[in-house]
Amino acid sequence: MKDPKLPGEGDRRTRTEERVRRLCDCGEVAEYCFTYLLPNARTNRASKGYGRDDLTWSADAERFACKYCMRPTVPGMELNGQASAVPHLAHLFLVWKSVEESGA
């Protein structure tokens, strides 16, 4: 005997999302991404840079700034890198946000 279907079983749902630019703390679109690491990142087990030779793409925290604001600081962390909003680094500056569909 086949098990009866539960209410809602087999229903499908589609979610629409769009990519939007990250914002600076002041509300402007971000032009720069700053990455930070904990002190002694290579030997600090709490850091994402632990045990790595190349810390270029490692980050324990990241902050974004527009072209008008000064570089943000993160207490207890050291600046690791800075990136500008250029096409080949777009993935750093864009995030997916859900979009509400208007009922049709």
N, C-alpha and C positions, 0 to 999 in steps of 0.2 A: 504494500500500500504506500502510495506517495504521501510524503509529509505535506500538510496544508501550509499554504503560504501565510506568513505573518503580515499584518497590516504594514504597508510601506516597503515590504521586501520587493526588490526589483525596480524600485523607483530610481530615476536618474536626476542628478542635479548638475547644473553647469555653472561654473563660477567665472566671472569676467574680471580680469585684472589689467592694470596698465602700469607701465614703468614710469616712475616720476623721479625727478632729481632730488637728492637729499638737500636739506636746508641747513644754513648756518643758524646759530643760536639767535641771531637778530631777525630771522625770518626770510632773508634773501637766499637765492639759490647758491649752493656751494660751488666754489671754484677751486678749493684746495682741500686735500685730505691729509691729515697728520696722523701718523701711527706712533704708538707709545709702547714701551716694554718696561717690565719691572726691573729694578736694579739687578745687576749681575745675571742677566737673563739666561746666559748659557749654562750657568750652574744652579740657577734658582728653579727648583722643581715646580713651583707655582706658576712659572712663566711659560708661554707658548713657544718661547725660544730655547727652552731647556734641551741641552744636548745637540743643538744644531750648530753647524759651522757657518752657514749663511743665514743671517737674520733679516735679509732684505724683505721677505714677504711674511715675516712673523709680526704679530701685533697682539698685545694684551688689551689694548684700548685704541679706539680711533675717534677722532673729532674732525668736524668739517667746518670750514670757514669761507665766507664770501671774500671778494677782493677788497672790501673796505675794512673788515675787522682784523684785529691782530691775531697772531697765532694763539690758539687756546692752550692752556696748560692743564695737566692732570696731576694732582698732588700724589707724590710717592712714585711717579713714573718718569722715565727718561724718554725724550724724543728719539724715535727710531728712523722715521722717514717722512717725506713730504711728496705728494703727487698732485699734479694739476689735472683739471678736467679736460682731457684731450680724448679724441675718439678711441684710441687703443686702450684707454683705462676707464672707459665708460662704465664697466661693470662695478667699479668702486663707488660711483656716484649715483647709480640708479637702484631703486628698490621697487618691488611689486606692491601695489596697493589695490585693494578690492574696489570695484566700481559697482555702484548700485544701478541695476538696469531699470529703466522706466517700463512699467507694465504695458504690454501691447494687447 
